[in-house]
Amino acid sequence: MNAVQRPKWFTVVAVLALLWNLVGLSMFVLQVTMTPEAAAALPPEQQRINAAMPAIAHVFFGVAVASGVLGSLGLLLRRRWAVPLLLLSLLGVLAQMGTAYATTPVWALTGVGGAVLPVLLVGIGVALWWFARRSAQRGWIA
């Protein structure tokens, strides 16, 4: 059976996806292990947002980054299971951001400028899921 030829840039995208998600994982670890002293050193607006953040938002964050790391690893290993994991990551990001905006004063405190990072996160999540789906459709991952 002949293997489908992947473009050379496939591996570059997969490595960048893994690095991106590892950064997200490190942010998650920093967030959930933040000491009270470190939280008190944050700007007042961020302290208000953190205080209002429900625990479920942290669960969504964890799901997003864990499935993102595993899905990106799946891309590197050229495995089709990357597709549902990257979809789960995207859904986790959407749930996390939706929860944050619905339950905290993030919009009132940060305005439109504060939405740049969430929009970027969702956009990258959509792009990675789309890339994994297209890779599976083209036979680049099996």
C-alpha positions, 0 to 999 in steps of 0.5 A: 500500500502506498502512503500518501505524500504529506507536504513538508510543511505538515510537520512544521504546522504540527510542531507549532500546534504542539508548542502553542498548546504546551504554552496553553498548558503552562498558562493553565498550570500557572493559573491553577497553582497561583498562590494568594500572594501572586493573585494579590500582585495582579492588577485590580481589574484582573483580581476582580475577574479572577474572583468572579471566575467560576470553577467550571471555567478552570475545568473548561480551560483544562479540557481545552489545553489537555485535548489540544496538547494530545490532539497536536501530538496526534498530528505529529504522530499522524493519527486520525484521533487528532481530529476529535481531540482538537474539536474537543479543545476548540469546544473547551476554549469556547466554553471557557470564554463563554463562561468567562464573559457570561459570569465575570466583569471581563467585558466591562473591565477590558472592553473590546481590547480585552476580546483580542486574545479570546478571539485569537484563541478561538481562531487558532482552535478553529484553524487547528481543527480544520487542519486536522480534518483536512489532513484526515480527508487528504490521507495525511493522517490515518 
